[in-house]
Amino acid sequence: MGYDLKDRIVFITGASSGIGRASAVEYHRAGSRVVAAARSLDKLQELADQLGDDRVFPVAMDVTDPAQRDDALDKSRERFGPIDVLVNNAGWASFSSIYRTPPEHLDRMLKLNIASPIAMIQAVLPEMLERRSGQIVNISSVVGNQPIPRMAVYSATKAAVSSLTTGLRMELKGTGVDVLLVCPGSTNTPFFESAESIDVKAVRFSKSQYSPEQVARAIVQSSRRRRREVTLTVEGKLISLIRRLSHRIADAIMYQVAKRSMPTLKT
């Protein structure tokens, strides 16, 4: 049985750009009421103006700040009601070797990429369990399945998201709450521009990138069809398959990808 998205309240983190913004548009197209949350309220307001009706609620929120999380959720419930679908999309990366990753970058990745999704889940799950209905949609990454050097810390946080999703799905079996995982590969978003580079220069991994709109359509389709796990891009599916067959070969491939795509900076 599918999941009807019409009139569902969908809360999306990191909705000001890229996959989050495109997901807001796509859920809105599916008939949902969308709470678009991010730090940049002006960009969120532009999104609401673009969609042009009362089914989009822009709300300013730094998802790593507990007080801002609580305030944003209170405002969204006051506007639309309890959350039906949570899309944990917000994330950030620092590109560097592990030993040169600054402590503040490590702290930010851990807070934004894994601690904040857990906090958001804990905040909305009680109402979902009470209604015996709802969805948690976690956005991970292909590098959560197959780590890549020079962004190993980011890979580790996304592996944690993937593991969290699987564990939560088992915990919630029979409750009526779906737990979904979407793992995009190389996507044409501002991700690389907003990431920090320490001792390597981060560039895009693939010329055959998905657009944010393609990823968003896959996310919404996963919601509708209640698909537990989706890996996007041909390269992403292929490296995940290779890793299941041989860790050694998968590691060798990703070593070469990192060497080509993230050259060492002169220091």
C-alpha positions as CSV (number, residue, x, y, z in Angstrom):
1,M,0.0,0.0,0.0
2,G,1.3,3.4,-0.9
3,Y,1.5,6.6,1.2
4,D,-0.9,9.4,0.1
5,L,1.0,12.7,0.3
6,K,-2.0,15.0,-0.3
7,D,-2.4,17.4,2.7
8,R,0.4,15.7,4.6
9,I,2.6,18.1,6.6
10,V,6.2,17.7,5.5
11,F,9.0,19.3,7.4
12,I,12.2,19.7,5.4
13,T,15.6,20.8,6.9
14,G,18.1,22.6,4.7
15,A,15.4,23.7,2.4
16,S,16.9,27.0,1.2
17,S,18.9,25.5,-1.7
18,G,19.8,22.3,-3.6
19,I,18.1,19.0,-2.8
20,G,16.1,20.5,0.2
21,R,14.6,23.3,-1.9
22,A,13.8,21.0,-4.8
23,S,12.2,18.6,-2.4
24,A,10.0,21.3,-1.0
25,V,8.8,22.1,-4.6
26,E,8.2,18.4,-5.3
27,Y,6.3,17.6,-2.1
28,H,4.2,20.8,-2.7
29,R,3.5,19.5,-6.3
30,A,2.3,16.3,-4.7
31,G,-0.3,18.2,-2.7
32,S,1.5,18.3,0.7
33,R,1.8,21.2,3.0
34,V,5.5,22.0,3.3
35,V,7.4,23.5,6.2
36,A,10.7,24.8,4.6
37,A,13.3,25.2,7.3
38,A,16.8,26.6,7.1
39,R,19.0,29.5,8.4
40,S,18.3,31.8,5.4
41,L,14.8,33.0,5.8
42,D,15.0,35.3,2.8
43,K,15.7,32.4,0.5
44,L,12.9,30.4,2.1
45,Q,10.5,33.4,1.6
46,E,11.5,33.5,-2.1
47,L,10.6,29.8,-2.3
48,A,7.2,30.5,-0.7
49,D,6.6,33.4,-3.0
50,Q,7.5,31.2,-6.0
51,L,5.0,28.5,-5.1
52,G,2.5,31.2,-4.3
53,D,-0.1,29.7,-2.0
54,D,-0.8,29.0,1.6
55,R,0.7,25.4,1.6
56,V,4.3,26.5,2.2
57,F,5.5,27.8,5.5
58,P,9.1,29.2,5.6
59,V,10.7,29.1,9.0
60,A,14.2,30.2,10.1
61,M,16.1,27.5,12.0
62,D,19.6,26.5,12.7
63,V,19.0,22.8,13.1
64,T,22.0,22.4,15.4
65,D,20.4,24.8,18.0
66,P,18.0,23.1,20.3
67,A,16.0,26.3,21.1
68,Q,15.6,27.1,17.4
69,R,14.5,23.5,16.6
70,D,11.9,23.7,19.3
71,D,10.7,27.1,18.2
72,A,10.5,26.1,14.5
73,L,8.5,22.9,15.3
74,D,6.2,24.9,17.6
75,K,5.5,27.4,14.8
76,S,5.0,24.7,12.2
77,R,2.5,22.8,14.4
78,E,0.7,26.1,15.1
79,R,0.4,26.8,11.4
80,F,-0.3,23.3,10.0
81,G,-0.6,20.8,12.8
82,P,1.5,17.7,13.7
83,I,4.3,16.6,11.4
84,D,3.5,13.7,9.0
85,V,6.8,13.5,7.1
86,L,10.2,14.6,8.4
87,V,13.0,15.0,5.7
88,N,16.4,15.2,7.4
89,N,18.3,16.9,4.5
90,A,20.6,19.5,6.1
91,G,24.3,18.6,5.9
92,W,27.8,20.0,5.5
93,A,31.3,18.8,4.7
94,S,34.9,19.7,5.3
95,F,37.2,18.3,2.7
96,S,40.6,17.3,4.2
97,S,42.6,14.4,5.5
98,I,41.5,13.2,8.9
99,Y,44.5,14.4,10.8
100,R,44.2,17.9,9.4
101,T,40.5,18.3,10.0
102,P,40.1,21.2,12.4
103,P,38.2,20.4,15.7
104,E,35.5,23.0,14.9
105,H,34.9,21.4,11.5
106,L,34.7,17.9,13.1
107,D,32.2,19.3,15.7
108,R,30.1,21.0,13.0
109,M,29.8,17.8,10.9
110,L,28.9,15.7,13.9
111,K,26.3,18.1,15.1
112,L,24.7,18.9,11.7
113,N,25.0,15.6,9.9
114,I,24.1,13.1,12.7
115,A,23.2,14.7,16.0
116,S,20.7,17.1,14.6
117,P,18.8,14.4,12.6
118,I,18.5,12.3,15.7
119,A,17.2,15.3,17.7
120,M,14.6,16.0,14.9
121,I,13.5,12.4,14.9
122,Q,13.1,12.4,18.7
123,A,11.1,15.6,18.5
124,V,8.5,14.4,15.9
125,L,8.3,10.7,16.6
126,P,6.0,10.7,19.6
127,E,3.2,12.3,17.7
128,M,3.7,9.9,14.8
129,L,3.6,6.9,17.1
130,E,0.5,8.2,18.7
131,R,-1.3,8.4,15.3
132,R,0.4,5.2,14.2
133,S,1.3,7.0,11.0
134,G,4.2,9.0,9.6
135,Q,7.5,9.0,7.8
136,I,11.1,9.7,8.6
137,V,13.1,10.3,5.5
138,N,16.9,10.5,6.0
139,I,19.2,11.8,3.2
140,S,22.5,10.0,3.4
141,S,25.0,9.7,0.5
142,V,26.7,7.1,-1.6
143,V,29.9,7.8,0.4
144,G,28.0,6.6,3.4
145,N,28.0,3.1,1.8
146,Q,31.5,3.4,0.3
147,P,33.9,5.9,2.1
148,I,36.2,8.1,0.1
149,P,39.6,9.4,1.3
150,R,40.0,13.1,1.9
151,M,36.4,13.3,3.1
152,A,36.5,10.3,5.4
153,V,34.9,12.2,8.3
154,Y,32.0,13.3,6.2
155,S,31.7,9.7,4.9
156,A,31.6,8.5,8.5
157,T,28.8,10.8,9.4
158,K,26.7,9.6,6.4
159,A,27.5,6.0,7.3
160,A,26.1,6.8,10.7
161,V,22.9,8.2,9.1
162,S,22.5,5.0,7.1
163,S,23.1,2.8,10.2
164,L,20.7,5.0,12.3
165,T,18.0,4.6,9.6
166,T,18.3,0.8,9.6
167,G,18.3,0.6,13.4
168,L,15.3,2.9,13.7
169,R,13.4,1.0,11.0
170,M,13.8,-2.2,13.0
171,E,12.8,-0.4,16.3
172,L,9.6,1.0,14.6
173,K,8.5,-2.2,12.9
174,G,4.7,-2.6,13.3
175,T,4.2,1.0,14.5
176,G,2.9,2.4,11.2
177,V,5.9,4.8,10.9
178,D,8.0,4.4,7.8
179,V,11.8,5.0,7.9
180,L,13.3,5.7,4.5
181,L,16.9,6.2,3.3
182,V,17.9,8.1,0.2
183,C,21.5,8.0,-0.9
184,P,22.3,10.5,-3.7
185,G,25.5,10.4,-5.6
186,S,27.1,13.4,-7.3
187,T,24.4,16.1,-7.5
188,N,24.6,19.5,-9.1
189,T,24.0,21.6,-6.0
190,P,25.9,24.3,-4.1
191,F,27.3,21.6,-1.8
192,F,30.9,21.9,-3.0
193,E,30.8,25.6,-3.0
194,S,29.6,25.7,0.7
195,A,31.9,23.0,1.8
196,E,35.3,23.9,3.4
197,S,38.6,22.8,1.9
198,I,41.6,22.4,4.2
199,D,44.4,20.5,2.5
200,V,42.6,19.4,-0.7
201,K,40.7,21.2,-3.4
202,A,37.2,19.8,-3.6
203,V,35.8,19.5,-7.1
204,R,32.8,17.6,-8.5
205,F,33.3,13.8,-8.7
206,S,31.4,13.1,-11.9
207,K,30.3,14.8,-15.1
208,S,27.1,12.8,-15.1
209,Q,25.5,14.5,-12.1
210,Y,21.9,14.3,-11.1
211,S,20.0,17.6,-10.8
212,P,18.5,18.5,-7.4
213,E,15.1,18.1,-9.1
214,Q,15.9,14.5,-10.1
215,V,16.9,13.7,-6.5
216,A,13.8,15.4,-5.2
217,R,11.6,13.4,-7.5
218,A,13.2,10.2,-6.2
219,I,12.7,11.3,-2.6
220,V,9.0,12.0,-3.1
221,Q,8.6,8.8,-5.1
222,S,10.2,6.9,-2.2
223,S,7.6,8.5,0.1
224,R,4.7,7.5,-2.1
225,R,5.9,4.0,-2.6
226,R,7.3,3.6,0.9
227,R,10.6,2.4,-0.5
228,R,13.0,1.6,2.4
229,E,16.3,2.4,0.6
230,V,17.2,4.1,-2.6
231,T,20.7,4.7,-4.1
232,L,20.9,7.3,-6.9
233,T,23.2,7.6,-9.9
234,V,24.7,4.8,-12.0
235,E,28.1,5.3,-10.3
236,G,26.6,5.2,-6.9
237,K,24.8,1.9,-7.6
238,L,27.8,0.4,-9.2
239,I,30.3,1.3,-6.4
240,S,27.8,-0.1,-3.8
241,L,27.6,-3.3,-5.8
242,I,31.3,-3.6,-6.2
243,R,31.8,-3.1,-2.4
244,R,29.5,-6.0,-1.7
245,L,31.7,-8.1,-3.9
246,S,35.1,-6.8,-2.9
247,H,36.1,-4.2,-0.4
248,R,39.6,-4.1,-1.8
249,I,38.5,-3.2,-5.4
250,A,35.9,-0.6,-4.1
251,D,38.6,1.0,-2.0
252,A,41.0,1.1,-4.9
253,I,38.4,2.8,-7.1
254,M,37.5,5.4,-4.6
255,Y,41.2,6.1,-3.9
256,Q,41.6,7.0,-7.6
257,V,38.4,9.1,-7.6
258,A,39.7,11.0,-4.6
259,K,43.1,11.4,-6.1
260,R,41.6,12.8,-9.3
261,S,38.8,14.9,-7.9
262,M,40.4,16.2,-4.7
263,P,44.0,17.2,-5.5
264,T,46.2,18.2,-2.7
265,L,46.5,22.0,-2.1
266,K,50.0,23.6,-1.9
267,T,50.7,24.6,1.7
